[in-house]
Structure formats: structure tokens, C-alpha cells
Amino acid sequence: MRVIFMGTPDFAVPALVALIEAGHQVVAVYTQPPRPGGRRGKELTPSAVQREAEARGIAVRHPVSLKPAEEQAAFSALEADIAVVAAYGLILPQSVLNAPRLGCLNIHASILPRWRGAAPIQRAILAGDPTTGITIMQMEAGLDTGPMLATLRTTVERKTAGELTAELAEKGAQLLIGTLRDLAVHRPVAQPEDGVTYARKIDKAEARLDFAQPAVAVERQVRAFAPAPGAFFEVDGERYKVLAADVTDLEGEPGSTLDDRLTVGCGTGAIQIRRIQRAGKPAMDAADLLRGKPIPAGTKLG
């Protein structure tokens, strides 16, 4: 089929690659414009999808909005059979949704209707969901409200957001190709009315570790924000990102270290920090950090 692909981050890249390798003709890629990045944020950095598309010789478009009539006309002029959307980042006007012959499909990283919205993976981890997955849905004007064509589940277990994102990206690509192959037999099913939740966008302030919570919730916070933006605490004005931690049954003052091995008291229980990163430094095991920067028992973590 003639496909328009619309995506931006690493999560979307496996789906783009899978479409190409399955023999579909990707007539254009839409992605977010290059953003400041690189050294000191001065260089414009293209998205992961843009880099992949350009490496494969596919035309890339990155409008700041799809609302202008000329952008909608340019989209329609591609005469696509279908558009595939994966973490694109722009709202699609109704005329864009209607332009491809078979409409627009979205690869969404949850089992809808749970966790509609911007951050389904992080919200699933924070909530302690035992499972999550991928939904291939037909897009409509509402926020992730369209009928579902296919779903695939996976366990959350102790995966970080980074690990779960990579897994769901690959599973989503596989499910997409199977869905397109059997599109004639995939009858859209309306989402259930019960169980709707919304995965609001992550605010960086949420990454500050809240040791007043039970240890199990603090450990979820660590995994939900690993590797980025990174759950953190502060000591003596310096920020430390926590990339991995274990729950222990020790008890102590919330937010205070209970020993010299970075065991930290929580509302109930405690966490043992295993992997950590100082500002401007590489990530390392907590034991390696403590050899050069001791954090003694009784230290209050801000």
C-alpha cells in the first residue's frame, strides 16, 4: 500500500522499518521539526524518525501544524491508501484523518481504553499495572477514542520505562504489519465504556522522589522515569538521578539514609539504591559512587 508514516521518537522507528521491509511504499514521513540539542543545546537535532527516513531516502516533512489549508492539501495530494501514526506529537485535523483511502491507524502503547493520552507507559508503571500492551486503533477526532483493530499484551514486571518502550515498539511494529496484512478481516471494535483512564503528559517535577510514599511506590517512580528524565533527589544542592533500586523491609525516617549503602527510608519500608548518576557524570553502581562520595547514615535527602 501507499503509506504515510507519522512519528517522532525512537518508539516509532521499528514501525517505520517494518513497513518498508514488508514491502509497503512509504510515500512520505511526517515528524516533529528538529529541536535544539547537541552540545549546549545550540544545534538543531532531527528526530529519530527523521534520521531513519533520510537514511532510507524517504521524503521527510516536519510542519509545525497541520491546521493550515496548504498543509492539509499537501497531505491529501500524496493519495495514500493509509496513514500510520506512532507517537507523532501533533493533532490531526478531520480533513487529514479523512484523506487516506483507508483512514489513519495509530499504534498506541496501552490496552485501550486504559491510559489514553501522552504517557501511557510511565503511567502504567506508576500505577503498578501488572500488564500493559499495544493497541492498533482507527483514529478519529477524540483523544485515543477510536475503534480497536488489534491488541497485544505484555507483562510490566520490574521493567523500566526505557525497557518497556523498546519492547512495545518492536511488538507494535509486528502487530501493525499483521494488521495491515489482514486488514480485510480485522473488524474495528468499539472501545469499552468502562475502564477509561488518561495518561497525562509527564511533568519533570514528578520525577523528584517522594520518600513519604510506600517503598513500592518509590521504586515504581524510579522505573517510570528511567532513563529519562530520571527520578532524583538532592544532597547539598547537588542532584542525583536514581536509575535502579530495590524494595527492602527495613524501616526508618522517610527520606533519610538508614546506613552508608544508600538505603533510604520511605513511608513504609525502604529502598536500596543500586544505580545512580551525578549531574554531568556517567551512570554507575551506587557502591562505586559511595567509594568516592560517601553519603553516611542519617543524611537527609532533599
C-alpha positions in Angstrom: 0.0 0.0 0.0 0.9 3.7 -0.3 1.6 4.7 3.3 2.2 8.0 5.0 4.1 7.4 8.2 3.8 9.9 11.1 6.1 9.5 14.1 8.9 11.2 16.0 10.8 9.4 18.8 12.7 6.1 19.0 9.4 4.3 19.8 8.2 4.9 16.2 11.3 3.8 14.3 10.6 0.0 14.4 7.2 0.5 12.8 8.7 2.6 10.0 11.4 0.0 9.4 8.8 -2.8 9.5 6.6 -1.1 6.9 9.5 -0.7 4.5 10.7 -4.3 5.0 7.2 -5.6 4.5 7.1 -4.0 1.0 4.8 -1.1 1.6 5.6 2.1 -0.2 6.2 4.9 2.3 5.4 7.9 0.2 6.3 10.5 2.9 7.3 10.7 6.6 5.9 13.3 8.9 7.7 14.1 12.1 8.3 16.9 14.6 10.7 19.6 13.5 14.3 19.4 14.6 14.8 20.6 18.2 17.7 22.3 19.9 20.1 19.7 21.2 23.6 18.6 20.9 26.4 20.4 22.7 24.9 23.1 25.0 21.6 22.8 23.1 22.7 25.0 20.3 22.5 22.5 17.4 19.1 21.6 15.9 18.7 17.8 16.2 16.4 15.9 13.9 14.1 13.3 15.4 14.9 9.6 15.4 12.3 9.0 12.8 13.7 11.8 10.5 17.2 10.3 10.7 15.9 6.8 9.8 13.7 8.1 6.9 16.5 10.2 5.5 18.9 7.3 5.7 16.5 5.3 3.6 15.9 8.1 1.1 12.3 8.8 2.1 10.9 12.3 1.8 10.5 14.0 5.2 8.1 16.7 6.2 8.0 18.4 9.6 5.3 21.1 9.7 4.8 22.9 13.0 1.0 22.4 12.5 -1.4 20.6 10.2 -4.1 23.2 10.6 -3.2 25.4 7.6 -5.1 24.6 4.5 -2.0 24.3 2.4 -0.6 21.6 4.7 -3.8 19.7 4.5 -3.8 20.0 0.7 -0.2 18.7 0.5 -1.1 15.7 2.7 -4.1 14.9 0.6 -2.1 15.2 -2.6 0.0 12.2 -1.6 -3.0 10.0 -2.4 -2.1 7.5 0.3 -4.0 4.3 0.9 -3.4 4.6 4.7 -1.6 6.7 7.3 0.2 5.1 10.2 0.8 7.2 13.3 3.1 6.3 16.2 3.9 9.0 18.9 3.8 11.8 16.3 3.0 14.7 18.6 0.6 16.8 16.6 -3.2 16.7 16.5 -4.6 15.5 13.1 -7.5 17.6 11.8 -10.5 15.8 10.5 -9.6 16.5 6.9 -6.2 14.8 7.4 -7.9 11.8 9.1 -10.2 11.5 6.1 -7.6 11.9 3.4 -6.1 8.4 3.1 -8.4 5.9 1.4 -8.4 3.7 4.4 -8.0 6.4 7.0 -5.4 6.6 9.8 -4.2 3.9 12.1 -2.5 4.6 15.5 0.0 2.4 17.4 -0.8 3.2 21.0 1.3 1.9 23.9 -1.5 0.6 26.2 -4.6 -1.7 26.1 -7.3 0.9 25.5 -9.3 2.4 26.9 -6.8 2.4 29.8 -4.2 5.1 29.6 -5.4 7.2 26.7 -3.1 10.1 26.1 0.5 11.2 26.1 2.4 9.0 28.6 0.8 5.5 28.8 4.0 3.6 29.6 5.0 5.8 32.5 1.5 5.9 33.9 1.1 2.1 33.8 4.4 1.7 35.8 3.5 4.3 38.3 0.1 2.8 38.9 1.6 -0.7 39.4 -0.3 -2.2 36.5 0.7 -5.9 36.1 0.2 -5.8 32.3 0.1 -3.4 29.5 0.4 -3.7 25.7 -0.2 -2.3 22.3 -3.5 -1.3 20.6 -3.8 -0.7 16.9 -6.7 1.6 16.5 -8.6 3.5 13.8 -8.1 7.2 14.5 -10.9 9.7 15.0 -11.2 13.2 16.4 -11.3 12.2 20.1 -8.2 11.6 22.1 -7.4 7.9 21.5 -11.1 7.1 21.4 -11.3 5.3 18.0 -12.3 1.7 17.5 -9.7 -1.0 18.0 -8.4 -3.4 15.3 -5.9 -5.5 17.3 -4.3 -5.7 20.7 -1.2 -7.4 22.2 -0.4 -7.8 25.9 2.8 -8.0 27.8 3.8 -8.0 31.5 5.2 -5.0 33.2 7.1 -6.8 35.9 10.2 -4.8 37.0 10.8 -3.2 33.6 11.9 0.4 33.4 10.1 2.8 31.1 13.0 2.6 28.7 12.9 -1.2 28.6 9.1 -1.3 28.2 9.2 1.3 25.5 11.7 -0.6 23.5 9.7 -3.9 23.9 6.4 -2.3 23.0 8.0 -0.5 20.0 9.0 -3.9 18.5 5.7 -5.6 19.4 3.8 -2.7 18.0 5.7 -2.9 14.7 4.9 -6.6 14.4 1.3 -6.2 15.3 0.9 -3.3 12.7 2.3 -5.4 9.9 0.0 -8.3 10.7 -3.0 -6.0 11.0 -2.3 -4.4 7.6 -1.8 -7.8 6.0 -5.2 -9.0 7.3 -6.9 -5.6 7.2 -10.0 -7.0 5.5 -10.7 -9.4 8.4 -9.8 -7.0 11.2 -13.2 -5.6 12.1 -13.0 -2.5 14.2 -14.3 -3.0 17.8 -15.6 0.0 19.8 -13.6 0.6 23.0 -15.4 -0.4 26.2 -17.1 2.5 28.1 -15.8 1.2 31.4 -12.1 1.4 32.5 -11.2 4.7 30.8 -8.1 6.4 32.3 -6.0 9.2 30.9 -2.2 9.3 30.8 -1.4 12.9 31.2 1.9 14.2 30.0 4.8 13.8 32.4 5.8 16.9 34.3 9.5 16.9 35.2 8.6 17.9 38.8 7.0 14.4 39.1 10.5 12.9 38.9 11.5 14.2 42.3 11.4 11.2 44.5 8.7 11.3 47.2 10.0 9.3 50.1 6.8 9.8 52.0 5.2 7.2 49.8 5.5 3.5 50.5 8.7 2.0 49.2 6.9 0.0 46.5 5.6 3.3 45.0 9.0 5.0 45.2 10.6 2.1 43.3 7.9 2.4 40.6 8.8 6.1 40.4 12.4 5.1 39.8 11.4 2.7 37.0 8.8 5.0 35.4 11.4 7.8 34.9 14.4 5.7 33.9 16.3 6.5 31.8 14.7 9.9 31.3 14.0 12.4 32.8 15.4 10.3 35.7 13.9 10.1 39.2 16.1 12.2 41.5 16.9 13.5 45.0 19.3 16.2 46.1 22.1 16.4 48.7 24.0 19.6 49.5 22.5 21.2 46.4 23.6 18.5 44.0 21.1 16.4 42.1 21.4 12.7 41.8 19.4 10.6 39.4 18.3 7.2 40.6 18.2 4.6 37.8 17.6 1.4 39.7 16.5 0.5 43.2 15.2 -2.5 45.3 12.5 -2.5 47.9 13.6 -3.7 51.4 11.7 -4.3 54.6 13.8 -2.0 56.7 12.0 0.9 58.4 13.3 4.4 59.2 12.6 8.1 58.8 11.3 8.8 55.3 13.9 10.5 53.1 16.8 9.7 55.4 19.6 7.2 54.7 19.5 4.2 57.1 23.1 3.1 56.5 26.1 4.0 54.5 24.9 2.0 51.4 22.2 4.3 50.2 19.3 2.5 51.9 16.6 5.2 52.2 13.6 5.2 54.5 10.1 5.6 52.9 6.6 6.0 54.2 6.6 2.3 54.8 9.7 0.1 54.1 12.8 1.4 52.4 14.6 1.3 49.1 18.1 0.3 48.4 19.5 2.4 45.6 21.5 0.3 43.1 22.3 2.5 40.1 22.8 6.3 40.3 24.1 9.2 38.2 25.5 12.5 39.4 24.9 15.6 37.4 27.3 15.7 34.4 28.7 12.3 35.2 28.1 8.8 33.7 25.7 6.4 35.4 27.4 4.0 37.9 26.6 1.4 40.5 25.8 3.0 43.9 28.7 1.2 45.5 31.1 2.8 43.1 29.7 6.3 43.8 30.0 5.8 47.5 33.6 5.0 47.4 34.4 8.4 46.1 31.4 10.3 47.5 30.3 8.8 50.9 26.7 9.5 51.9 26.6 8.5 55.6 23.7 7.1 57.6 21.3 9.8 58.8 21.8 12.0 55.7 18.5 13.8 54.7 17.8 13.5 51.0 16.1 16.6 49.6 
